[in-house]
Amino acid sequence: MKEIIGAVGGWTLFTVALLVFLFFCRVWTLRLIGFIITHTVVRLRKFGLDNLPKSGPVLIVSNHISLIDLLLIQLVCPRKVRFMIRADIINFVPTRFIFWYLGVIRVPNARRPQELKKYFNDVRDRLRHGEVLCFLPEGAISGNGNLMRFRSGVEPLLPTDTEVVVLPFRIGMLHGRLFSYRNGKMHFSLPRFLPVDFSIAIGDPLDRKIGAFELRQVISELGASVERRPQPGEMPLHTAFIRRAKHHPFQKIFCDVVTDSWSSNFSMLVKTLIFTRAVRELDRGEDGYVGVLLPNSTLTAAVLMSVQLADRTPAIINFSAGEEVALESAARIGVRTIFTSRRFLEKIKWRERPGMIMLEDLAPGVTTGMKIRAILRAIFVPGRILVRQLAPFSCYNMHRQAVVLFSSGSTGTPKAVMLTHRNINCDLWSFLRMVTLQEDECICGNLPMFHAFGFIMHYGIPCQFGAPVCFHLNPLASDEIDKGIEKYNATILTPTPNIMQKNLHRTTKKQHNSLRLVFVGAEKLPPELAERYFNLTGRNLIEGYGCTELSPIVTINFNNSIFEMNTRSSHPGSIGCALPGIHVRIIDPETGVELGPNRPGRMQVKAGTVMKGYLNNPEQTARVIQNRYYDTGDIAKIDEDGYIYITGRASRFSKIGGEMVPHEAIEDALSNFLHTEMRSVAVTGRRDGRKGERLVVFYTADSLDIDAATEYLRAQKFPNIWLPKRDDYVRVEALPLLGTGKLDLRKLNEMADAL
């Protein structure tokens, strides 16, 4: 009995001691919890720890993406940190005890001036006494992992009689979100990878007078600088696929809609092993660039993978650019071998050229012995050994080129864009943090893979993350695409506005019922098209922005709300906010100085997605990439919420009487006047002896009331110098368009010069 009482007493004493420790040693308790978490389910990478002062007052300014942010910040700070949290969040019952335990500082509602005054005085007093405080200017957890609007700067919090170190913190989550909101319900998802990656980057001390917008830009740039580097465990696309095929051999991620046939990972691996040998034997070029001229199909995916596994770089030829332009662009970068199909050449009406290898001719050469050897290797050789045997130079080299894609050539000769595996992966992970891809997703593979967005959506995502894709041979076959969406319950569609405009009149609501997200890009989304699609399906078209040189996605116009982030767009007319890990700034075209909110200027991007460069064109590369920023050539502005608005192209201005006149602003106004979804107006400039330049308006409408159009432009408060004269309007049968639906600006200028 005494032993039992003694044991009970011992446990009681231990419990009391533990409670005392937990209550009075909160910082050590938090560090212990943080140590356990970061050595089990979370991997925390730290940058810039030298910027943390060992003594004196410090104000930490951080973004806010999860409930454990406070724990992570305390974990990297050797001193006790007090966090400033809004009162309405502290009062939330499930987390009230946590905030009490952390000893947070309550931020009162702005409608309570007396409490607010006491709050500011308390914060200043604590800083005078040398404490470390943390300010979360977003005011709440980000709904989509991205930066939200910063509510204020830091100057009101700082005492005027004390020098305070203001440090920017950027918390980054690479992948593995645990919760998502879909179909009106909160869903828990196991992370795709364990441990879940977090990073904390600490920047250089800031000026106390920095404003809210500038503060947001600093933290955004800090994130872009950190995520330029390869991440732990990161793999090139072909290595990631082999690993997935070895772990999930019966998983089916590639489907040909035309034949209704799925290819398992194992069958794709066997095809790839056979074809990799053929690539090595048929292409012995020193440069290692192999042309791929094929439509979307499982065979195309196998060819791309085989070329990468043969330590070559696939150069995907843009067959929409025209035969001569496309083949000349490939020859210019040293492509000697092009894998294509005789049947496909006949369909696009191209003639067979020297160096073209027809897949129909390769199939008969595959013997039974070759198939057996490939099957045995796929079964018995471990993945790590297999990938090192096949691709010894590229199997784990993230800085090696993954693909060469050709720019649209809208302003001249198409340029060969070199994208590395790091570029592709960085864009994929940024994109998937916003989209929260689920295991039951299915991607409609309608966008050709010579398009950068088509490449990462229809090849990159399946290889890296195993999301199934259903390939459509013809991106313009709207009936087949709509039937495929309905048949395979596709959840993600990626058309261009031009393709959507042509096909929407045949689409029914039932066919698009399974879709969760419809992304449009490559050109401006007409408001009439967005409204028409919403009226048909009740779903928003989500506009995004990107370019081949940026791998390609830069922004997505998602709503910041956690309850609408995967269903609704936001800020009409905007292309959205930059993805996590991608920094966008606007600079003055003349001085190069970064501009504040709502001021238009040249748009530049800094991220791990910035291309390696233009192949064999170092001068042009140096012209567009400076100080790790890529100059997009677009004129844009950023509002206080971080949403970006494209106002024109730097090349799409006319200098009339010393004033810059934007072509796209006039185009948009005239399109609204004509009430048409289809592109029917194009504005350019031509030389004028008196004013330097004059405008030219090409239009396709059967009839256009020029006087009424001029009055409409005046009603939009356009300056007189922006108004085209009657002689500036020219009717044409069709506007020059590229295969992607973009205006062919080079031909447009040629048409204007010929007048």
Secondary structure, 3 states (H helix, E strand, C coil): CHHHHHHHHHHHHHHHHHHHHHHHCHHHHHHHHHHHHHCCCEEEEEECHHHCCCCCCEEEEECCCCCCHHHHHHHHCCCCEEEEEEHHHHCCHHHHHHHHHHCCEEECCCCCHHHHHHHHHHHHHHHHCCCEEEECCCCCCCCCCCCCCCCCCCHHHCCCCCCCEEEEEEEEECCCCCEEEECCEEEECCCCCCCEEEEEEECCCCCCCCCHHHHHHHHHHHHHHHCCCCCCCCCCHHHHHHHHHHHCCCCEEEEECCCCEEEEHHHHHHHHHHHHHHHHHHCCCCCCEEEEECCCCHHHHHHHHHHHHCCCEEEECCHHHCHHHHHHHHHHCCCCCEEECHHHHHHHCCCCCCCEEEHHHHHHHCCHHHHHHHHHHHHHCCHHHHHHHHCCCCCCCCCCEEEEEECCCCCCCCCEEEEEHHHHHHHHHHHHHHHCCCCCCCEEECCCCCCHHHHHHHHHHHHHHCCCEEECCCCCCHHHHHHHHHHHCCCEECCCHHHHHHHHHHCCCHHHCCCCEEEECCCCCCHHHHHHHHHHHCCCCEEEEECHHHCCEEEECECCCCCCCCCCECCCCCCEEECCCCEEEEECCCCCCECCCCCCEEEEEECCCCCCEECCCHHHHHHHEECCEEEEEEEEEECCCCCEEEEEECCCEEEECCEEEEHHHHHHHHHHHHCCCCCCEEEEEEEECCCEEEEEEEECCCCCCHHHHHHHHHHCCCCHHHCCCHHHEEECCCCCECCCCCECHHHHHHHHHCC
